Amino acid sequence: MVNERVCAELPGEPSSVRQARSLVRGALSSWHLEGLVTDAVLMVSELATNAVLHARSSFAVEAARVGPVVRVTVYDCSPTAPMPRLHSTTAGTGRGLAMVAELADSWGTGRGEPPYTKGVWFEVAARRSA
């Protein structure tokens, strides 16, 4: 049962990452979950950046509050599932999914609905906002 939901379709451009952050920040604020904003905005930034860099397509961002859980999903047009990578400590990229795995209560991937082929999501418990 979805209690509340916001969604936006965005072009596959770097400036869209800022819009994804704004959508999530606004949703969490309107749900009075300001304590989740910092981590959720960081995680959606990583997933949106991955959509821009790797899927090279438009993408959609959805934030949904389902009871005590907030789920944020980034949908893109790439059929390739993301894979966490091991990089050296001096590498400039490649740590995003590891960070999402560390900050989220859970995360994963699933199928999208046309035109999107895949969704990458994370969940955080609303209780963490207190």
C-alpha angles and dihedrals in degrees: 000000000000111000097184135000140180127184138177134183113220136187117253093254130121092245089062090069089069090051090051090053091048092051093052093043091051094047094050092046092050089050090050091243098127090145089070096051101091097052096036093050091049092050096046088048089058094047094045091048089052090052091052096044102037109022092038090201140103112282141195130225122206127184116189132178110211109181108295095353134079115206121192118191130186113200123198140168099251118105091203114105115225117253124203110238135208111229134173118265089253096053114115096214142025103073100094101097092043088054092049090050090051098047101037126077086223138347139181148139135265144164121291129215119249128318086025119066100188142028127201113198143179132194132209127184114245088222087072088070094068 
